[in-house]
Amino acid sequence: MKKVVIIGGGVAGLSAGIFSQKNGFDSVILEKHHTLGGECTGWERQGYHIDGCIHWLVGTKEGTPLRDLWNTVGALKEVDIYHPESFMAVEHGDVTVHFYRDIERLKSSWLGISPEDKDIIEEFCKDIKQLQSFYMPAGKPMDMMNIVEKIKFMLSMKDAGMIMKKYDKVTFKEFANRFNHPALKMAIYSFMPEGEYSVSSIIFALGTFTGEQSSIPIGGSKALAQRMVELYISLGGTVESSCEVVDLDIKGDMVRKVKCKNGKFFEGDFIIAACDANALYERLLKGQYPDPEFQKRFNNPNVYPLASNIYVGIGYEGTMEDIPRTLKFPVESVDIKQNKKPIEHLQMTHYAYEPDFAPEGHTVITFAINQFQHELEAWEALDKDKEAYKKEKKRIGEAVIKAMENRFPHMVGKLKLLDVASPQTYEHYCNAYRGAFMGFWPTLRGKSLQHTGRIKGLKNMVLSGQWLQPPGGLPIAVITGKDTIMRLCKKLKRPFISV
Ligand SMILES: Cc1cc2nc3c(=O)[nH]c(=O)nc-3n(C[C@H](O)[C@H](O)[C@H](O)COP(=O)(O)OP(=O)(O)OC[C@H]3O[C@@H](n4cnc5c(N)ncnc54)[C@H](O)[C@@H]3O)c2cc1C
């Protein structure tokens, strides 16, 4: 039986492991952390559960190719799905702008705010509606399709492609300025900092959300990953946790041994690096097998930015059913030293729909503060002084609580700081380069990457996971894990078992 060694037990590694087992390989997953799931995780603090990942999961709609894939890997089978009524609500002065799931409701609420923006509101809603019927493909990867399949695939992408093309070269600021009303302007503008970021990312997200394709699995991220682990083990897969790969023994064009920090080593016919791309090329391959596509991107962070966040967990002694699940509100008091510009809004998400995440009568709240190149570098520098790093995280957490108390005076004295994760936290736990939680963010000048994971010069090792293609996130992790095994089966001239 051919042996597959998988480096990394995130969603991509688990997907590759499950399909390895289904296809008759003998596989082992080597994971640095004690728990599998990678960035798709959650953690316990003071009796509360902080969900560290899923805000939206694309592929929750029954009968779609991606949902079928999630079911096959055990992630969503027989799981209840929560469908929030709004993607986000953004407060500006006295006005609250809702990004409702029901696109007609979104349209009428926005027209109610600003009748004079009728033309742009209608165009915006029409374009989002056109994306609703686009389902993320989860079958064969492009490089494995024959010409007929490629033509069919291109035709199926036509409508979505036209919309994406329309918005690809438009920044958030440019798009926001097409609206007259300051609250509508701000609702769009506040998604991203000023810069070359393409507004297409949010148009796509709203297409899947209003098309009922993205929602939230009950139990959250950690439970989702755990279900995949259980399926993998039940199929005969082996897990080695707390087992960080630190070196590779390479002879000619073959990786002979994978060496771990704990002294263990593993041999395999095939090695799948389902870990961070930078950690693979720079740390494990020591810069000896550079990939021009990745090099170009890592060396041009202005054109190919990485994104991470500061993630603050708060316990609230009270209930919040009457407040939108994700709410952005203006703030004055949150000074984040790493940020180039002061924070103008805070984005909170509460988990009132998950009573098991908090003691009875309490609610968990998380705040995600986006961090980009400038901030990521600042965190990297600060992390060198552990005391200062710890102090800064605590200071930010306390400032967030103060801002929350200003916005919700009835919460004064009832908010407890549970945890503050920084971009460096993702680096520490997942080897995530600069804490990146997805591949390269779409910008006006950036070209989207479509990579097979092949490593030039090595015959038996490939990269898999969120770095290989846009838009990143959990869907790309699960799809690329499967694709990697599909390519392996093709190489060995075996049929691929997909169910
Ligand atoms: C705060 C936050 C919110 C998010 N929200 C969403 C969301 O709402 N929807 C969505 O779709 N996505 C979301 N994401 C993104 C999503 O979590 C990731 O895209 C996805 O989990 C990536 O999976 P992966 O398996 O490709 O990589 P990872 O999760 O990074 O997995 C890689 C694994 O490899 C391990 N590893 C690394 N190096 C080594 C080594 N040398 N030896 C052994 N093991 C190693 C790591 O520990 C890790 O477990 C979010 C991420 C974050 C951080």
The ligand as an SDF file (V2000), in Angstrom:
LIG
                    3D

 53 58  0  0  0  0  0  0  0  0999 V2000
  -10.1450   34.7700   12.7050 C   0  0  0  0  0  0  0  0  0  0  0  0
  -10.3790   33.9760   11.4580 C   0  0  0  0  0  0  0  0  0  0  0  0
  -11.6290   33.9770   10.8670 C   0  0  0  0  0  0  0  0  0  0  0  0
  -11.8600   33.2320    9.7120 C   0  0  0  0  0  0  0  0  0  0  0  0
  -13.1200   33.2030    9.2070 N   0  0  0  0  0  0  0  0  0  0  0  0
  -13.3900   32.4190    8.1510 C   0  0  0  0  0  0  0  0  0  0  0  0
  -14.7180   32.2820    7.6900 C   0  0  0  0  0  0  0  0  0  0  0  0
  -15.6610   32.8560    8.2430 O   0  0  0  0  0  0  0  0  0  0  0  0
  -14.9520   31.4840    6.6030 N   0  0  0  0  0  0  0  0  0  0  0  0
  -13.9380   30.8260    5.9490 C   0  0  0  0  0  0  0  0  0  0  0  0
  -14.1990   30.1190    4.9660 O   0  0  0  0  0  0  0  0  0  0  0  0
  -12.6560   30.9390    6.3800 N   0  0  0  0  0  0  0  0  0  0  0  0
  -12.3600   31.7090    7.4570 C   0  0  0  0  0  0  0  0  0  0  0  0
  -11.0810   31.8140    7.9190 N   0  0  0  0  0  0  0  0  0  0  0  0
  -10.0010   31.2070    7.1140 C   0  0  0  0  0  0  0  0  0  0  0  0
   -9.8580   29.7080    7.3450 C   0  0  0  0  0  0  0  0  0  0  0  0
   -9.7240   29.4500    8.7080 O   0  0  0  0  0  0  0  0  0  0  0  0
   -8.6130   29.2070    6.6090 C   0  0  0  0  0  0  0  0  0  0  0  0
   -8.6560   29.6250    5.2590 O   0  0  0  0  0  0  0  0  0  0  0  0
   -8.5130   27.6760    6.6160 C   0  0  0  0  0  0  0  0  0  0  0  0
   -8.7280   27.1690    7.9070 O   0  0  0  0  0  0  0  0  0  0  0  0
   -7.1470   27.2670    6.0860 C   0  0  0  0  0  0  0  0  0  0  0  0
   -7.0240   25.8700    6.1110 O   0  0  0  0  0  0  0  0  0  0  0  0
   -5.6770   25.1620    5.6750 P   0  0  0  0  0  0  0  0  0  0  0  0
   -5.8030   23.7400    6.0610 O   0  0  0  0  0  0  0  0  0  0  0  0
   -5.3740   25.4900    4.2520 O   0  0  0  0  0  0  0  0  0  0  0  0
   -4.5240   25.8800    6.5210 O   0  0  0  0  0  0  0  0  0  0  0  0
   -4.3100   25.9400    8.1370 P   0  0  0  0  0  0  0  0  0  0  0  0
   -5.5800   26.0230    8.8350 O   0  0  0  0  0  0  0  0  0  0  0  0
   -3.2910   27.0190    8.3370 O   0  0  0  0  0  0  0  0  0  0  0  0
   -3.6760   24.5460    8.4420 O   0  0  0  0  0  0  0  0  0  0  0  0
   -2.3030   24.2840    8.3590 C   0  0  0  0  0  0  0  0  0  0  0  0
   -1.9500   23.3500    9.4740 C   0  0  0  0  0  0  0  0  0  0  0  0
   -0.5850   22.9710    9.3330 O   0  0  0  0  0  0  0  0  0  0  0  0
    0.0210   22.9830   10.6100 C   0  0  0  0  0  0  0  0  0  0  0  0
    1.4530   23.1480   10.3830 N   0  0  0  0  0  0  0  0  0  0  0  0
    2.0900   24.2250    9.8640 C   0  0  0  0  0  0  0  0  0  0  0  0
    3.4110   23.9860    9.7710 N   0  0  0  0  0  0  0  0  0  0  0  0
    3.5970   22.7320   10.2370 C   0  0  0  0  0  0  0  0  0  0  0  0
    4.7460   21.9190   10.4010 C   0  0  0  0  0  0  0  0  0  0  0  0
    5.9630   22.3540   10.0640 N   0  0  0  0  0  0  0  0  0  0  0  0
    4.5960   20.6710   10.9330 N   0  0  0  0  0  0  0  0  0  0  0  0
    3.3630   20.2060   11.2880 C   0  0  0  0  0  0  0  0  0  0  0  0
    2.2460   20.9550   11.1610 N   0  0  0  0  0  0  0  0  0  0  0  0
    2.3660   22.1920   10.6240 C   0  0  0  0  0  0  0  0  0  0  0  0
   -0.6290   24.1280   11.3210 C   0  0  0  0  0  0  0  0  0  0  0  0
   -0.4760   24.0320   12.7140 O   0  0  0  0  0  0  0  0  0  0  0  0
   -2.0670   23.9840   10.8530 C   0  0  0  0  0  0  0  0  0  0  0  0
   -2.7840   23.1210   11.6930 O   0  0  0  0  0  0  0  0  0  0  0  0
  -10.8140   32.5110    9.0960 C   0  0  0  0  0  0  0  0  0  0  0  0
   -9.5680   32.4880    9.6950 C   0  0  0  0  0  0  0  0  0  0  0  0
   -9.3390   33.2030   10.8670 C   0  0  0  0  0  0  0  0  0  0  0  0
   -7.9970   33.1340   11.4980 C   0  0  0  0  0  0  0  0  0  0  0  0
  1  2  1  0
  2  3  1  0
  2 52  2  0
  3  4  2  0
  4  5  1  0
  4 50  1  0
  5  6  2  0
  6  7  1  0
  6 13  1  0
  7  8  2  0
  7  9  1  0
  9 10  1  0
 10 11  2  0
 10 12  1  0
 12 13  2  0
 13 14  1  0
 14 15  1  0
 14 50  1  0
 15 16  1  0
 16 17  1  0
 16 18  1  0
 18 19  1  0
 18 20  1  0
 20 21  1  0
 20 22  1  0
 22 23  1  0
 23 24  1  0
 24 25  2  0
 24 26  1  0
 24 27  1  0
 27 28  1  0
 28 29  2  0
 28 30  1  0
 28 31  1  0
 31 32  1  0
 32 33  1  0
 33 34  1  0
 33 48  1  0
 34 35  1  0
 35 36  1  0
 35 46  1  0
 36 37  1  0
 36 45  1  0
 37 38  2  0
 38 39  1  0
 39 40  1  0
 39 45  2  0
 40 41  1  0
 40 42  2  0
 42 43  1  0
 43 44  2  0
 44 45  1  0
 46 47  1  0
 46 48  1  0
 48 49  1  0
 50 51  2  0
 51 52  1  0
 52 53  1  0
M  END
$$$$
